[in-house]
Amino acid sequence: MNKEENKTIYIIGMILSMLLWGIAWTSGKAAVEHSNAQVASFWRYTIAFVGMIPVIFYMKKSLKTDIIGYIYMILGGLLSALFSYLFFAGLSHGDAGYGGTMFTSLVPLITYFLSMIIFKTKVSSIQMIALGIGIFGAIVLLKIPMEGLGFLNLHSIYFLVCALVWALITIITQKVSKRVDPMFYTLVLFGVTAFTNMLFALPFHPFEIVLYDSVFWMNIIFIGLLSGTFAMTVFFVSASKIGAHNTAVFMFIVPLGAIVSSYFAYGEKIASSTIIGCLLSLVAVILFNKKYSFRKNRLIQA
């Protein structure tokens, strides 16, 4: 197998991961409809954590880091717990397709701004244009020209805060990337998230399996194992082969999985503003990464 064929396999792997992450939005909506945000958050990350353990040992990943690395991982896990609650709470009120599209479109934009503030990242004129396009795309995506501040409702606000929290997790991931293997980082992140979510889920008796039906368990296992453990593993392996700077563009496959799956599962219609906003954000990401890439960026999904 030559180098080009190898690259093709990793590109397919990246596409598959993104589609699974997209479908996870629809599957998550089904799971939370048959439970609640606290229980769904707990079991999603518990299953992902348990599934990640044999992967770590099979791939013989390093389990070493320093005290600073553990501090970052715990902080990332706490933020991830907040994200997981917002993810399911948002899906209990809003549309999965719109949520997946908003989240994917806003995360790179917010991350760029935070990196400019925290890392004092210098940007070129092309990158400033890209950010301008991204801001305009976000304005369209949030329907501000048509509805003003109408996006500040239960159908959207959870997804908006989700994007902000995930951007913070991305920044932490960048900071810790030289101190710990990304797979081990993900394992600890999942573990801290699961434990934190368990504390909030206990009043709802998450360990009483019979309280939750087969629809919940099928969807939560799908999110935990397939879009969690499996997709995350494929993502890291593929990203390491095609280059971390190329992964941002692949992220825009996520809305496709979310939109198509939510259409067939719930009959959700996608507004033209959502499509236009997503496309503008994609253009912004491509332009921004043309001159600059977050070499340390390792996104951890929903």
C-alpha positions as CSV (number, residue, x, y, z in Angstrom):
1,M,0.0,0.0,0.0
2,N,1.5,3.3,-1.1
3,K,1.6,6.6,0.8
4,E,-1.4,8.0,-1.2
5,E,-3.5,5.0,-0.4
6,N,-2.6,5.2,3.3
7,K,-3.7,8.9,3.3
8,T,-7.0,8.0,1.6
9,I,-7.7,5.5,4.4
10,Y,-7.1,8.1,7.1
11,I,-9.2,10.7,5.3
12,I,-12.1,8.1,5.2
13,G,-11.5,7.5,8.9
14,M,-11.7,11.2,9.6
15,I,-15.0,11.5,7.6
16,L,-16.4,8.6,9.4
17,S,-15.6,10.1,12.8
18,M,-17.2,13.4,11.9
19,L,-20.4,11.7,10.6
20,L,-20.6,9.7,13.9
21,W,-20.2,12.9,15.9
22,G,-22.9,14.5,13.8
23,I,-25.3,11.5,14.3
24,A,-24.5,11.7,18.1
25,W,-26.6,15.0,18.2
26,T,-29.7,13.2,17.0
27,S,-29.0,10.1,19.1
28,G,-28.4,12.3,22.1
29,K,-31.8,13.9,21.7
30,A,-33.4,10.4,21.7
31,A,-31.5,9.4,24.8
32,V,-32.4,12.5,26.8
33,E,-36.1,12.2,25.8
34,H,-36.1,8.8,27.5
35,S,-34.2,9.9,30.6
36,N,-32.8,13.4,31.6
37,A,-29.7,15.4,31.1
38,Q,-28.0,14.3,34.3
39,V,-28.4,10.6,33.7
40,A,-27.6,10.7,30.0
41,S,-24.5,12.8,30.7
42,F,-23.3,10.3,33.3
43,W,-23.8,7.1,31.2
44,R,-22.5,8.6,28.0
45,Y,-19.1,9.4,29.5
46,T,-19.0,6.3,31.7
47,I,-19.4,4.0,28.7
48,A,-16.9,6.1,26.7
49,F,-14.4,5.9,29.6
50,V,-14.7,2.1,30.0
51,G,-14.4,1.6,26.3
52,M,-11.3,3.7,26.1
53,I,-9.3,1.6,28.7
54,P,-8.6,-1.4,26.4
55,V,-7.8,0.9,23.5
56,I,-5.2,2.7,25.6
57,F,-3.5,-0.5,26.6
58,Y,-3.8,-2.1,23.1
59,M,-2.2,1.0,21.5
60,K,0.4,1.0,24.3
61,K,0.0,4.7,25.0
62,S,2.0,6.5,27.6
63,L,0.3,7.1,30.9
64,K,2.8,9.6,32.2
65,T,2.4,13.3,32.8
66,D,3.4,15.8,35.5
67,I,1.3,17.6,38.2
68,I,0.6,20.4,35.8
69,G,-0.7,17.9,33.3
70,Y,-3.1,16.4,35.9
71,I,-4.3,19.8,36.9
72,Y,-5.1,20.7,33.3
73,M,-6.8,17.3,32.8
74,I,-9.0,17.7,35.8
75,L,-10.0,21.2,34.8
76,G,-10.7,20.0,31.3
77,G,-12.8,17.1,32.8
78,L,-14.9,19.6,34.9
79,L,-15.5,21.7,31.9
80,S,-16.4,18.6,29.9
81,A,-19.0,17.7,32.6
82,L,-20.5,21.1,32.2
83,F,-20.5,20.7,28.4
84,S,-22.2,17.3,28.5
85,Y,-25.0,18.7,30.7
86,L,-25.5,21.6,28.3
87,F,-25.4,19.2,25.3
88,F,-28.2,17.1,26.6
89,A,-30.2,20.0,28.1
90,G,-30.0,21.8,24.8
91,L,-31.2,18.7,22.9
92,S,-34.2,18.4,25.3
93,H,-35.3,21.9,24.2
94,G,-33.9,22.4,20.7
95,D,-33.3,20.7,17.3
96,A,-30.4,18.3,16.9
97,G,-29.6,19.5,13.4
98,Y,-29.5,23.1,14.4
99,G,-27.6,22.4,17.5
100,G,-24.9,20.4,15.7
101,T,-24.5,23.1,13.1
102,M,-24.4,26.0,15.5
103,F,-21.8,24.2,17.7
104,T,-19.5,23.2,14.9
105,S,-19.6,26.6,13.3
106,L,-19.1,28.7,16.5
107,V,-16.4,26.6,18.2
108,P,-13.5,27.4,15.7
109,L,-14.4,31.1,15.7
110,I,-14.5,31.3,19.6
111,T,-11.3,29.3,19.8
112,Y,-9.5,31.6,17.5
113,F,-10.5,34.7,19.5
114,L,-9.6,33.0,22.8
115,S,-6.2,32.0,21.4
116,M,-5.6,35.5,20.3
117,I,-6.3,36.8,23.8
118,I,-4.7,34.0,25.8
119,F,-1.7,33.1,23.6
120,K,-1.3,36.6,22.1
121,T,-1.5,35.0,18.7
122,K,-0.7,37.4,15.9
123,V,-3.0,37.3,12.9
124,S,-2.3,38.4,9.3
125,S,-4.6,40.5,7.2
126,I,-6.0,37.4,5.5
127,Q,-6.8,35.9,8.9
128,M,-8.6,39.1,10.0
129,I,-10.7,38.9,6.8
130,A,-11.4,35.2,7.7
131,L,-12.5,36.2,11.2
132,G,-14.7,38.9,9.7
133,I,-16.4,36.3,7.5
134,G,-16.7,34.0,10.5
135,I,-18.4,36.7,12.6
136,F,-20.8,37.4,9.8
137,G,-21.5,33.7,9.4
138,A,-22.2,33.5,13.1
139,I,-24.6,36.4,12.9
140,V,-26.5,34.8,10.1
141,L,-26.4,31.4,11.9
142,L,-27.9,32.9,15.0
143,K,-30.6,34.6,12.9
144,I,-29.8,38.0,14.3
145,P,-30.7,39.9,11.1
146,M,-34.2,38.3,11.1
147,E,-34.9,37.8,14.8
148,G,-32.5,40.2,16.7
149,L,-31.6,38.7,20.0
150,G,-34.2,36.0,19.6
151,F,-31.5,33.4,19.7
152,L,-31.3,33.9,23.5
153,N,-33.9,31.3,24.2
154,L,-33.9,27.7,25.4
155,H,-33.8,26.5,21.8
156,S,-30.4,28.1,21.2
157,I,-28.7,29.4,24.3
158,Y,-27.6,26.0,25.5
159,F,-25.8,25.3,22.2
160,L,-24.2,28.8,22.3
161,V,-22.8,28.2,25.8
162,C,-21.8,24.7,24.7
163,A,-19.6,26.2,22.0
164,L,-18.0,28.6,24.5
165,V,-17.3,25.8,27.0
166,W,-15.8,23.5,24.3
167,A,-13.6,26.3,23.0
168,L,-12.2,26.6,26.6
169,I,-11.6,22.8,26.6
170,T,-9.8,23.2,23.3
171,I,-7.6,25.9,24.8
172,I,-6.8,23.6,27.7
173,T,-6.0,20.8,25.4
174,Q,-3.6,23.0,23.5
175,K,-1.9,24.0,26.7
176,V,-1.4,20.4,27.9
177,S,-0.6,18.7,24.6
178,K,3.2,18.7,25.3
179,R,2.8,17.2,28.7
180,V,0.6,14.1,28.0
181,D,-0.4,11.7,25.2
182,P,-3.7,12.9,23.7
183,M,-5.3,9.4,24.1
184,F,-4.4,9.3,27.8
185,Y,-5.6,12.9,28.1
186,T,-9.0,11.8,26.6
187,L,-9.2,8.8,29.0
188,V,-8.7,11.0,32.1
189,L,-11.0,13.6,30.7
190,F,-13.8,11.0,30.2
191,G,-13.1,9.6,33.7
192,V,-13.4,13.0,35.4
193,T,-16.4,13.9,33.4
194,A,-18.2,10.6,34.2
195,F,-17.4,10.9,38.0
196,T,-18.6,14.6,38.1
197,N,-21.8,13.8,36.2
198,M,-22.4,10.8,38.5
199,L,-22.6,13.2,41.5
200,F,-25.4,15.2,39.8
201,A,-27.1,12.1,38.5
202,L,-27.4,10.2,41.8
203,P,-30.7,11.8,42.8
204,F,-32.2,10.3,39.6
205,H,-31.0,6.7,40.5
206,P,-28.8,6.2,37.4
207,F,-27.8,2.7,38.5
208,E,-31.3,1.4,38.5
209,I,-31.1,0.0,35.0
210,V,-34.7,-0.9,34.6
211,L,-35.9,2.7,35.1
212,Y,-34.7,3.4,31.5
213,D,-36.0,1.8,28.4
214,S,-34.2,0.1,25.4
215,V,-34.4,3.3,23.4
216,F,-32.3,5.1,26.0
217,W,-29.7,2.3,26.3
218,M,-29.3,1.8,22.5
219,N,-28.7,5.5,21.9
220,I,-26.5,6.0,25.0
221,I,-24.3,3.0,24.0
222,F,-24.1,4.3,20.5
223,I,-23.0,7.8,21.7
224,G,-20.6,6.3,24.3
225,L,-18.9,3.6,22.2
226,L,-19.3,4.5,18.6
227,S,-19.3,8.3,18.6
228,G,-17.2,8.3,21.8
229,T,-14.5,5.7,22.1
230,F,-14.4,4.5,18.5
231,A,-14.8,7.9,16.7
232,M,-12.3,9.5,19.1
233,T,-9.7,6.8,18.5
234,V,-10.1,7.0,14.7
235,F,-10.0,10.8,14.9
236,F,-6.7,10.9,16.8
237,V,-5.1,8.3,14.6
238,S,-6.2,10.0,11.4
239,A,-5.4,13.5,12.6
240,S,-1.8,12.4,13.3
241,K,-1.4,11.1,9.8
242,I,-3.1,13.9,7.7
243,G,-1.9,16.8,10.0
244,A,-3.7,18.5,12.8
245,H,-4.0,21.7,10.8
246,N,-6.3,19.9,8.4
247,T,-8.7,18.6,11.0
248,A,-10.6,21.9,11.4
249,V,-12.1,21.7,7.9
250,F,-13.2,18.1,8.5
251,M,-15.2,19.3,11.5
252,F,-17.7,20.8,9.1
253,I,-18.8,17.3,8.1
254,V,-20.4,17.1,11.6
255,P,-23.4,19.3,10.6
256,L,-24.1,17.0,7.7
257,G,-24.4,14.0,10.0
258,A,-26.6,16.0,12.4
259,I,-28.8,17.5,9.8
260,V,-29.4,14.3,7.8
261,S,-30.0,12.1,10.8
262,S,-32.3,14.6,12.6
263,Y,-34.3,15.0,9.3
264,F,-35.0,11.2,9.1
265,A,-35.5,10.7,12.9
266,Y,-37.5,13.9,13.8
267,G,-38.4,15.5,10.5
268,E,-36.4,18.6,11.4
269,K,-36.2,21.2,8.7
270,I,-33.1,23.2,8.3
271,A,-33.4,26.9,7.6
272,S,-31.5,28.6,4.8
273,S,-29.8,30.8,7.4
274,T,-28.3,27.7,9.1
275,I,-26.9,26.5,5.8
276,I,-25.5,29.9,4.8
277,G,-24.0,30.5,8.2
278,C,-22.4,27.1,8.3
279,L,-20.9,27.7,4.8
280,L,-19.5,31.1,5.7
281,S,-17.9,29.6,8.9
282,L,-16.3,26.9,6.7
283,V,-14.9,29.5,4.4
284,A,-13.5,31.4,7.4
285,V,-11.8,28.2,8.8
286,I,-10.2,27.4,5.4
287,L,-8.9,31.0,5.0
288,F,-7.6,31.1,8.6
289,N,-5.8,27.8,8.4
290,K,-4.3,28.7,5.1
291,K,-1.7,30.8,6.8
292,Y,-1.9,29.6,10.4
293,S,-2.8,26.3,12.1
294,F,-3.3,25.3,15.6
295,R,-0.6,22.6,15.6
296,K,-1.5,21.7,19.2
297,N,-5.2,21.6,18.7
298,R,-6.9,18.2,19.7
299,L,-10.6,18.5,19.7
300,I,-12.4,16.1,22.1
301,Q,-16.6,15.6,20.8
302,A,-20.1,15.3,21.4
